[in-house]
Amino acid sequence: MKKILYFLLYLLPICLTAQTTVLKPDQVFDGEELHKNWIVLVEGERITAVGLAKDLTVPNNATTIDLKGTTLMPGMIEGHSHILLHPYDETGWNDQVLVESISERVVRATVHAKNTLMAGFTTIRDLGSEGAEYADVGVKRSIEKGIIPGPRMFVAGKAIVATGSYGPKGFAPHVKVPLGAEVADGHDNLIKVVRDQIGKGADVVKVYADYRWGPYGQAMATFTQEELELMVEVANSSGRPVVAHAATEEGMRRATLAGVQTIEHGDGGTKEVFELMAAKGVALCPTIAAGDAISQYRGWKKGSEPEPKRIQNKRKSMKMALAAGVPIVAGGDVGVFTHGENSIELELMVEYGMTDLATLKAVTSGNAKLLDLRDIGVIKVGKLADLIGVEGDPTKDIRVLKNVKFVMKNGIVYKD
């Protein structure tokens, strides 16, 4: 009996040792630089070694995955997603909020989540359930439990809007319609709503600092600067950031001074407001792909017709933001266009003035840093093994990010 016990105790450390996986690509982009002939070792959910094969000790029982012809890089981070939306040329936003059931929208979201992961986006910041209550929290938890495959999610739940500003709209005053966000106003109510959202699972608080509610339907500021500052104070006290939808100079100015983490869209930004953002360290998530898609849904024949005013304005605002040194978050507002085609935003970021390398950094280490995601975005020892392999060299041609051949998240291979 003692001999059997000793034998089992001898085997126990071997049984408990995690299997080592060796990834052998042509080259590794570690989130900052490109390295030829590197290999990466993974044990469990973590990266345990990175470097030239001759410099690393590989266990005899390691499993090797040959990724010849690929660049291994960190899993990409989507900075602005709506997992519960699908393209507006399929179903308009109003009908998604008012006609589609939450059950249908969750089923769609499971498909969106898988397509996003297979496209090499292993993490997403999902900025609003758009009328689906806290279904985004449920989708996130289902992924965490392994019920469905999908990216790691950081969710906002219901965005916060000022009374009278948000939609769906166009109904008679006596008709009560569900909104695509949660209304809050004034000192006590804002505190209560922010805390309630956090209690129900929001990782980030999203506010609409402006919206299309001016006297002629134009975008105008919604919350006062004091109201925005209050929401930031309450959210930050729980360790959570606030992000602001803002497309006007005044909305962007108030949100920046209030201390938000990022401004989403920024179409109406001016030289002065972008310089203010840069000085305050507030990042811009330009969501170029959303405006590009919506313009095409409305009839613009891209490539054969002149660019509409919306596209011209976006080019100008992006140019001013880059010139001012504003940090850029890579995020396309995917859901407005097709989940799984997230890399369209990256191609447009290059078209609008960023280099391939700067864009590649933005969607990996840059997003991780700006969004305070400390365990991902780079290939370093001790970080989570969120790794993808793409065919080609994305540091020279961002378009190859469409060619994702390998996906690993938390050390688990989802695509090989």
Secondary structure, 3 states (H helix, E strand, C coil): CHHHHHHHHHHHHHHHCCCEEEEEEEEEECCCCEEECEEEEEECCEEEEEEEHHHCCCCCCCEEEEEEEEEEEECEEEEEECCCCCCCCCCCHHHHHHCCCHHHHHHHHHHHHHHHHHCCEEEEEECCCCCCCCHHHHHHHHHHCCCCCCCEEEECCCCEECCCCCCCCCCCCCCCCCCCCEECCCHHHHHHHHHHHHHCCCCCEEEECEEECCCCCCEEECCCHHHHHHHHHHHHHCCCCEEEEECCHHHHHHHHHHCCCEEEECCCCCHHHHHHHHHHCCEEECCHHHHHHHHHHCCCCCCCCCCCHHHHHHHHHHHHHHHHCCCECCCCCECCCCCCCCHHHHHHHHHCCCCHHHHHHHHHHHHHHHCCCCCCCCCCCCCECCEEEEECCCCCCHHHHHCEEEEEECCEEEEC
